[in-house]
Amino acid sequence: MKSINPTRSSRSLSATRSGAALTVLAGAQFVVTLSTSVVNVALPAVRDGVGLSDSGMSWVVNAYGLAFGALLLSGGRAADLLGRRRVLLAGLALFAVASTTAGLASTAWLLIGARTAQGIGAAAVAPAALALVMQLFPPGPGRGKALGVWGAVSGAGGAAGVLAGGLLTQSLGWPWIFHVSGIGAALVCAAAAKLLPATALPAAGARRIDLAGTLAVTLGLVALVHGLTAARRSGWTDPLVLTSLIAAAVLLLLFVLVERRHPAPLIPPRLLTTGTVAPANLVMTLLGAVWVGLFFFLPLYQQQVLGAGPLEAGLSQLPLAAANMLGSSLAPRLAGRLGAHVTLAAALLTQAAGLLWLSRISAQGTFPTDLLGPTVVIGLGLGIGFVQLTSAAVAGVNPADAGLAGGLVNTTRQIGGAIGLAVLGTLAASTTAGAAPHASTAEALTEGYQAAFLVSAALIAAGAALTPLLARRAARPAAPDQRPTAPRAATPHSPPTPPPCADSPAG
């Protein structure tokens, strides 16, 4: 086997393949994000197609989110230890097979099982893809632009999911919301196998797995997401909800104790003390709560109050998606001129203003008068804020922990979404129930959605209030143990291993 010159291969990749590689990685993230919302407007058709009960219908959504959110940390660590390209390809392959299976399902249990497998595949894809973006684009303008693209497809995926769900359900039938995801994942997998560089593995002695910590945090997150999801349907005092939340607290406490003693913890303490990682993930939790809630309540308001069909509800997401993509593309430029933390605070306040505006929707409203303006404002703030928070959550991270950092920021967004949807859903339902005796159905529902959007605005404003903490953490000097680890030395019988940010080409 011929040796590969790492410097030469890195330059070649940068000159000829970096754009194509970024397109592939952004495509992988888009497919994963799309699947979080693509089923929302198709649920009634899915229910009739496979004979789902009301609880079974909710599990078509929850099974994906549960597996995805609970396994992201494990997926990120697996990418660091087993190779990011390898884990990405395996995740995409599983996602493609599971999506095809979901589209062919004729029974409820097979559909829910396929959605669970989709979530497992997505939990491998998302952190591995983000880690590869960090690896291929070192800190600087190039990484800022790459994260702008990343933010654009991530934010637009939610809106595109609603649009694609309505379009495909109305024109081809509900199975195609899954078939299209499967085809997309298969195409991205094939392109990734051809275009992405192979990743250097850590030395054999460094590939120690924190099995106890992984098991504790995975089960703890499963219990937490399950409890929060069930609370939206059954209420916070339901015995199953309380049992799940108590189990989550015990398991996550056990995880903390295990991490303090394990020689190779799943989440090394150095990660949470690096730069802005911890505060950025805290704000990302708030952003995730609002992001998921927004794409949940908007289609409901349009269909249940304004009387829109699935296709119309989907098409109305286009201005939001376009504004989100514009904001994501502007984020690096604005950060260069205004500073990263000023840009983030302005983006969050812009989003909060849009949500406050959205909270003034009416039961007799229309899309142009009630939704167009505020959703464009929200989209701009969301796009800029997502890029800036993602950048802050991975800034200064040891290259060996890049996959884990990607898993962590995706986890906080998913867990934030689960918490936010449970709290906002309960708030909207209780507000609607309180208004029902003295209002029409449309007016009562609208009051519930108004309350959800108003609290969402408050949550994002709280995130903006935390940005000075990010600025202080960014100004703090890096700890000595944050320096990148040296690459593994080459053996006489193997080609030299490239440095962490310059992998050898796949071959």
ROSETOR-919685 format. One record per residue (C-alpha): z, y, x; residue in one letter. Coordinates in steps of 0.2 Angstrom, whole numbers, plus 2048, in hexadecimal, padded with zeros to 3 digits. Each point is the difference from the previous one (the first is absolute). Layout:
ROSETOR-919685
ZYXa ...
//
This chain:
ROSETOR-919685
800800800m 7FB811807k 80E80D803s 80080F7F5i 803811808n 80D8087F4p 7FB812804t 7EE7FD7FEr 8027F77EFs 80C80E7FAs 7F380D804r 7F27F67F8s 80A7FD7F0l 8048127FFs 7EE806802a 7F77F37F5t 80C7F77F5r 80F80B7FCs 7F88087F0g 7FA7EF7FAa 8127F9804a 80880E7F6l 7F47FD7F1t 8057EE800v 813803801l 7FF80E7F3a 7F67F37F5g 80E7F4802a 80D80C7FAq 7F58067F2f 7FE7EE7F9v 8137FE801v 8048107F8t 7F37FE7F2l 8097F07FAs 8108097FDt 7F88097F1s 7F07F87FCv 8087F57F2v 80980E7F7n 7F38047F4v 7FA7EE7FEa 8107F97FBl 7FC7FE7EDp 7F07F7804a 8097F580Dv 80D7FC7F4r 7F37FA7F3d 7F67F780Dg 80E7F4806v 80C8017F2g 80E809808l 8108057F8s 807812802d 80B7FB80Es 7F27F6808g 7F580F7FFm 80C80A80As 8017F280Dw 7ED802803v 805811808v 8117FB806n 7FB7F080Aa 7F580A80By 80C80F803g 80F7F4803l 7F77F580Da 7F880F808f 81080B801g 80B7F2806a 7F57F980El 7FA810808l 80D80080El 7FD7EE804s 7ED803800g 80280E80Cg 80B7F680Cr 7F47F27FFa 7F280B805a 80980680Fd 8057EE805l 7F17F67FCl 7F280D802g 7FB80E7F4r 7EE7FB7FFr 8047EE7FCr 80D8057F3v 7F480C7F8l 7F27F37FFl 80C7F37F8a 80780C7F4g 7EE8067FAl 7FB7EE7FFa 80F7FB7F5l 7FD8107F5f 7EE7FC7FDa 8047EE7FBv 80E8057F5a 7F680E7F8s 7F27F47FBt 80D7F37F9t 80780E7F5a 7EF8047FAg 7FD7EE7FBl 8117FD7F9a 8017F97EEs 8137FE7FFt 80E80C802a 8097F780Ew 7F07FF80Bl 7FD8127FEl 811805804i 8007F480Fg 7F0808806a 8078117FFr 80F7FB80At 7F47F980Ea 7F78107FFq 810809804g 8047F580Fi 7EF803807g 8028137FDa 811800809a 7F77F9810a 7F180C7FFv 8088117FDa 80C80080Fp 7F37F780Ca 7F380D7FBa 80B80F803l 8067F9811a 7ED7FE805l 7FD8127FBv 80E80580Cm 7FA7F580Eq 7EE8057FFl 8048137FFf 80D80680Cp 80A8107FCp 7F680F7FEg 7F28077F6p 7F77EF7FEg 8107F87F8r 80280F7F5g 7EE7FE7F9k 8027ED7FFa 8108027F6l 7F780D7F5g 7F37F37FBv 80E7F37FEw 80980C7F4g 7F18047F6a 7FC7EE7FCv 8127FB7FDs 80380E7F4g 7EF7FE7F8a 8037EE7FEg 80C8027F2g 7F480C7F6a 7F17F5804a 80A7F17F9g 8028087EFv 7EE805800l 7F97EF806a 80C7F77F4g 7F980A7F1g 7EE7FE805l 8007EE804l 80A7FB7F1t 7F58097F4q 7EF7FB808s 8037EF808l 8107F97F9g 8127FF808w 7FC7F280Dp 7F580C809w 80F80B805i 8057F180Bf 7EF7FA805h 7FC811807v 81080180As 7FC7EF807g 7EE804805i 806810808g 80E7F780Aa 7F37F3806a 7F480D806l 80E80A809v 8067F0808c 7EE7FB806a 7FE812807a 812800808a 7FC7EF809a 7F0808808k 806812804l 813800803l 8067FD812p 80C7F1804a 812805802t 80B7FB80Fa 80F7F67FCl 811803807p 8067F480Da 8067EF7F9a 812805804g 7FF8107F6a 7F97F77F0r 8117FB7F9r 8018007EDi 8108077F7d 7FF7F27F3l 8118047F8a 7FC8127FFg 7EF7FD7F9t 8067F57F3l 80E80B7FBa 7F68107FEv 7F17F77F7t 80C7F87F3l 8098117FFg 7F180A7FCl 7FA7F27F4v 8108027F6a 800813801l 7EE8027FAv 8027F37F3h 8108087F9g 7F8811800l 7F17FA7F7t 80A7F67F3a 80B80F7FDa 7F180A7FAr 7FD7F27F2r 8127FA7FDs 80C80E804g 80C80380Ew 80E7F67F8t 7F67F07FEd 8097F1809p 7F07FB809l 7FD812806v 812801806l 8007EF809t 7F0805809s 806811805l 8117F8806i 7F77F380Aa 7F580D808a 80F80A806a 8087F0807v 7F07FA809l 7FC811807l 811802806l 7FF7EF808l 7F0806808f 80880F808v 80E7F5807l 7F37F3807v 7F680E808e 80F807809r 8037EF809r 7EF7F9802h 7F9801812p 7EE8047F9a 8038087EFp 7F28027F3l 803812800i 806806811p 80D80E7FFp 7F480A80Cr 7F38017F2l 80B80A7F4l 80680B80Et 7EF804806t 7FA8127FCg 7FD8037EDt 7FE7EE7FBv 8107FF7F5a 7FF8117F7p 7ED7FD7FEa 8037F07F7n 80E8077F5l 7F380E7FAv 7F37F27FEm 80C7F77F4t 8008107F5l 7ED802802l 7FD7ED7FBg 80B8027F0a 7F680F7FAv 7EF7F8806w 8027F07F6v 8088097F1g 7F180C7FFl 7F37F27FFf 80B7F77F3f 80380E7F4f 7EF809801l 7F67F27F8p 80D7FD7F3l 8008127FBy 7ED8007FFq 7FF7F07F6q 8108007F5q 8008137FCv 7EF807803l 7F77F17FAg 7F57FD80Fa 7F87EF803g 8027F6811p 7EF807807l 8048127FBe 8127FF808a 7F97F9810g 7F380D802l 80D80E7FDs 8087FA811q 7F180680Al 805812802p 8117FA806l 7F87F480Ca 7F480D807a 80E80D802a 80A7F2809n 7F27FC80Cm 7FD813803l 813802804g 8007F180Cs 7F1807809s 808811802l 8117FA806a 7FC7FE812p 7F8812801r 80F8087F6l 80D7F780Ba 7F7807810g 8008127F9r 8118007F7l 80A7F2808g 8037EF7FAa 8108037F7h 7FB8117F8v 7F17F77F9t 80A7F27F9l 80C80B7F8a 7F280B7F8a 7F77F07FAa 8107F97F8l 8038117F7l 7EE8007FAt 8027EF7F9q 8108057F8a 7F880F7F8a 7F27F57F9g 80C7F47F9l 80A80E7F8l 7F08067F8w 7FC7EF7FAl 8107FF7F7s 7FA80C7F4r 7F37F47F8i 8008007EDs 7FC7F37F2a 7F180A7FBq 7FA802812g 7EF7FD808t 7FB7FB811f 7F8811805p 80F80A7FAt 80F7F5804d 7FB7F480El 7F280780Bl 80980E808g 8107F8804p 7F97EF806t 7F580A80Cv 80F809807v 80A7F0801i 7F17F7809g 7FF80D80El 813800803g 8007ED7FFl 7F27FE80Dg 80780C80Di 8127F97FDg 7FB7EE802f 7F7803810v 80E80A808q 80E7F47FBl 7F67F1806t 7FD809811s 813805801a 8057EE7FCa 7F77F980Fv 80180E80Ca 8077FB811g 8027EE7FBv 7FF7F380En 7EF7F8800p 8087EF7FFa 8088057EFd 7F18087F8a 7FE7F27F3g 8128017FBl 7FF8137FFa 7F17FE7F4g 8097F37F6g 80F80B7FFl 7F780F7F9v 7F67F57F4n 8107F87FAt 8098117FDt 7F18057F6r 8007F07F6q 8137FF7FDi 8008137FCg 7F27FC7F3g 80B7F27F8a 80F80B7FFi 7F780F7FAg 7F67F67F2l 8117F87FAa 8098107FFv 7F280A7FAl 7FB7F37F3g 8117FF7FAt 8018137FEl 7F08017F7a 8057F27F4a 8118077FCs 7F88117FEt 7F37F97F4t 80D7F67F6a 80B8107FEg 7F180A7FAa 7F97F37F4a 80B8047F1p 7FA8127FFh 7EE7FF807a 7F07F77FEs 7FC7F180Ct 7F580B80Aa 80C80E802e 80E7F4804a 7F67F780El 7FB811807t 812805801e 8037F180Ag 7F280380Cy 805812802q 8117FB805a 7F97F380Da 7F580E808f 80D80D800l 80C7F480Av 7F27FB80Bs 7FE812805a 812801804a 7FF7F180Bl 7F280780Ai 809811802a 80E7F6807a 7F57F880Cg 7FA812806a 812805802a 8017F280Dl 7F280680Bt 80B80A80Bp 8097F0805l 7EF7F9806l 7FD81080Aa 8117FE809r 7FD7ED803r 7EF804807a 80780D80Ca 80D7F3807r 7FC7F8811p 7FA7EE7FFa 80D7F3805a 7FC7F7810p 7FD7EF7F8d 7F18077F6q 7F480080Er 7F27F47FDp 8037EF807t 7F57FA80Ea 7F27F47FCp 8027EE804r 7FA7FB811a 7F07F6801a 8017EE807t 7F47FA80Dp 7F77F67F2h 7FE80E7F3s 7F88117FFp 80B80F803p 8088067F0t 7FC8127FAp 80D80D7FEp 8088017EEp 7F380D7FAc 7F17F9808a 7FD7EE7FAd 7F27F5806s 7F17FE7F5p 8007F17F4a 7F47F3807g 
//
